[in-house]
Amino acid sequence: MYFTKPTGDTPSLLTWDEVNTLFHEFGHGLHGLFTEGKYNRTAGNVPRDFVELPSQIMENWCGEPEVLRQYAKHYETGEVLPEALIEKIQNSSLFNQGFANVEYLAASLLDMDWHTLTAEDQVDDVNAFEEASMNEIGLIPEILPRYRSTYFGHIFSGGYSAGYYVYKWAEVLDADAFNAFKESGDLFNKELAVKFRQHCLQEVGEGEGMVQYKKFRGQEPSIKPLLKNLGFEE
């Protein structure tokens, strides 16, 4: 993880993206820390469509006003982040979400097209293959896939082959899971936190992902919390 380095007498002051990354990766760390199981080879060994839940759910707390007031303080004065800036952070989370989601989904579908080729299929022109793939879904010229084929490291060297979609699926899970805390009226609801730790961190690898999630939530995830987070639904 690479953060902004300190300069002179100024400490390392993280950008908003870096703060989100810190919360995200800390979630992966908690997953590894709390995992328990009968066998080392299966403990915490979960499918790609579950592995980003423990990390992405942490990003929900990152931007909550109640949480921001606890850690977002001026490094010299200790002054809490002004309410006007907190409101701007909240509003900015909805900016350009239509574009961002389309470019992400386009990359996910391109990933699938590459990984459903058969031994008989021959690709002589990578750009032409990519263009045909995007034309098939009607992607407009103003939007490109988030990653073009020639530098799509996630799917060719990053272990997400035919699975780049999982970040979006994990958004469904994390939004629904975090909504449980919001519905309770307490973002730090200890009872819910214990259930999430047990069923979605500690026991994972022992049961299929949806089985474990339903043990925590009591139901399958709803897409509505994600649509609300993205500003697509009131």
C-alpha positions in Angstrom: 0.0 0.0 0.0 1.5 3.3 -1.1 0.5 6.4 0.7 1.5 10.1 0.4 4.9 10.4 2.0 5.7 13.0 4.6 7.7 16.0 3.5 10.0 18.0 5.8 8.1 18.8 9.0 4.7 17.9 7.4 3.5 14.3 8.3 1.9 12.0 5.8 -1.5 13.5 5.0 -3.7 11.1 3.2 -5.9 12.0 0.3 -9.6 11.0 0.4 -8.9 8.1 -2.0 -6.1 6.9 0.3 -8.3 7.0 3.3 -10.9 4.8 1.5 -8.1 2.5 0.5 -6.9 2.2 4.1 -10.4 1.3 5.3 -10.7 -1.2 2.4 -7.5 -3.0 3.0 -8.0 -3.0 6.8 -11.2 -5.0 6.1 -9.1 -7.6 4.3 -6.8 -7.6 7.3 -9.7 -8.2 9.7 -10.9 -11.0 7.5 -7.5 -12.7 7.8 -7.2 -11.9 11.5 -10.5 -13.3 12.6 -10.7 -16.3 10.3 -10.9 -19.7 12.1 -11.5 -23.1 10.7 -10.8 -26.8 11.1 -8.5 -26.9 8.2 -5.9 -24.3 7.3 -6.5 -24.9 3.6 -10.2 -24.0 3.8 -10.2 -21.5 6.7 -10.9 -18.1 5.1 -10.6 -19.6 1.6 -13.7 -18.0 0.0 -14.8 -17.5 -3.6 -14.0 -14.3 -5.3 -17.6 -13.2 -5.2 -17.4 -13.1 -1.4 -13.8 -12.0 -0.7 -14.4 -8.3 -1.3 -17.3 -8.0 1.2 -15.1 -7.8 4.3 -13.1 -5.0 2.7 -15.7 -3.0 1.0 -18.1 -2.9 3.9 -15.4 -0.9 5.8 -15.6 1.8 3.2 -19.2 2.5 4.3 -18.0 3.6 7.8 -15.2 5.7 6.3 -17.5 8.4 4.9 -20.2 8.5 7.5 -20.4 11.9 9.3 -20.4 10.3 12.7 -17.2 8.5 11.9 -15.5 11.3 10.0 -15.8 13.5 13.1 -13.8 11.0 15.0 -10.7 10.8 12.8 -10.8 13.6 10.2 -9.1 16.4 12.2 -6.6 19.1 11.4 -3.1 17.7 11.9 -1.9 20.9 13.7 -5.0 22.2 15.6 -7.0 19.1 16.1 -10.0 20.9 14.7 -12.7 18.5 13.4 -13.5 18.5 9.7 -16.0 21.3 9.2 -19.6 20.3 8.6 -19.7 22.0 5.2 -16.8 19.8 4.0 -18.5 16.7 5.5 -21.6 17.6 3.5 -19.5 18.0 0.3 -17.9 14.6 0.8 -21.4 13.1 1.1 -22.6 14.8 -2.0 -19.5 14.0 -4.0 -20.1 10.3 -3.5 -22.9 10.6 -6.0 -21.0 12.4 -8.7 -20.6 10.7 -12.0 -21.9 7.4 -10.8 -23.7 6.6 -14.0 -20.4 6.9 -15.9 -18.4 5.0 -13.3 -20.8 2.1 -13.2 -21.0 1.8 -17.0 -17.2 1.8 -17.4 -16.9 -0.8 -14.6 -19.6 -3.1 -16.0 -18.1 -2.8 -19.5 -14.8 -4.0 -18.2 -16.5 -6.9 -16.4 -18.2 -8.0 -19.6 -15.0 -7.7 -21.5 -13.4 -9.9 -18.9 -16.1 -12.5 -19.5 -15.7 -12.4 -23.2 -12.0 -13.1 -23.0 -12.4 -16.0 -20.6 -15.2 -17.7 -22.5 -13.1 -18.1 -25.6 -12.6 -21.7 -26.6 -9.5 -23.5 -27.9 -10.9 -23.2 -31.4 -11.3 -19.4 -31.2 -8.4 -17.3 -32.6 -7.9 -13.7 -31.8 -5.5 -12.0 -34.2 -6.3 -8.4 -33.3 -6.9 -7.5 -29.6 -8.3 -4.1 -30.3 -10.8 -5.5 -32.9 -11.9 -8.2 -30.4 -12.4 -5.6 -27.7 -14.3 -3.3 -30.1 -16.6 -6.1 -31.1 -17.2 -7.0 -27.5 -18.2 -3.4 -26.6 -20.3 -3.0 -29.7 -22.3 -6.1 -28.7 -23.4 -4.4 -25.5 -24.0 -1.0 -27.2 -21.3 0.9 -25.3 -21.2 4.5 -26.4 -18.0 6.0 -27.7 -17.9 8.5 -24.8 -17.3 5.7 -22.3 -14.5 3.1 -22.5 -14.1 0.0 -20.3 -12.3 0.9 -17.1 -9.3 -1.2 -18.1 -8.4 -1.8 -21.7 -7.4 -5.4 -22.6 -3.7 -4.6 -22.9 -3.4 -3.4 -19.3 -6.2 -5.3 -17.6 -4.0 -6.7 -14.9 -6.8 -7.9 -12.7 -7.9 -10.6 -15.1 -4.6 -11.6 -16.7 -2.2 -11.6 -13.8 -4.3 -10.5 -10.7 -6.3 -13.6 -10.0 -9.7 -12.2 -11.1 -10.0 -14.1 -14.4 -13.7 -14.2 -15.3 -14.4 -12.6 -12.0 -13.9 -8.9 -12.3 -17.6 -8.5 -11.7 -17.2 -9.5 -8.1 -16.4 -5.9 -6.9 -19.9 -4.8 -8.0 -21.5 -7.9 -6.5 -19.6 -7.2 -3.3 -21.1 -3.7 -3.4 -24.6 -5.3 -3.3 -23.5 -7.3 -0.2 -21.7 -4.5 1.6 -24.4 -1.9 1.0 -27.1 -4.4 2.3 -24.9 -5.5 5.3 -24.1 -1.9 6.3 -27.8 -1.0 6.0 -28.4 -3.4 8.8 -26.4 -1.2 11.0 -28.1 1.9 9.8 -31.5 0.4 10.3 -30.6 -0.4 13.9 -29.9 3.2 14.6 -26.4 2.5 15.7 -23.4 2.4 13.3 -21.4 0.6 16.1 -24.1 -1.9 17.0 -22.2 -4.5 19.0 -24.7 -7.3 18.5 -24.6 -6.9 14.7 -20.8 -6.5 14.7 -20.5 -9.8 16.6 -22.8 -11.5 14.1 -20.8 -10.1 11.1 -17.5 -11.1 12.7 -18.7 -14.7 13.3 -20.6 -15.5 10.1 -18.8 -13.3 7.5 -15.2 -13.2 8.9 -14.6 -16.0 11.3 -16.5 -18.9 9.8 -16.1 -18.2 6.1 -14.7 -21.1 4.2 -16.8 -23.5 6.3 -20.0 -22.7 4.4 -21.0 -21.3 1.0 -20.9 -17.5 0.9 -24.7 -16.9 0.6 -25.3 -19.3 3.4 -22.9 -17.4 5.7 -24.3 -14.1 4.6 -27.9 -15.2 5.4 -26.8 -16.3 8.9 -25.7 -12.7 9.5 -28.5 -10.8 7.7 -31.3 -13.3 8.1 -32.2 -12.9 4.4 -30.6 -12.6 1.0 -29.2 -9.2 0.1 -31.4 -6.5 -1.4 -30.0 -4.4 -4.3 -31.9 -1.3 -3.0 -29.3 -0.1 -0.5 -26.7 0.0 -3.3 -29.0 1.8 -5.7 -29.6 4.4 -3.0 -25.9 4.7 -2.2 -25.2 5.4 -5.9 -28.0 7.9 -6.2 -30.0 5.8 -8.6 -33.0 5.4 -6.2 -34.5 7.6 -3.6 
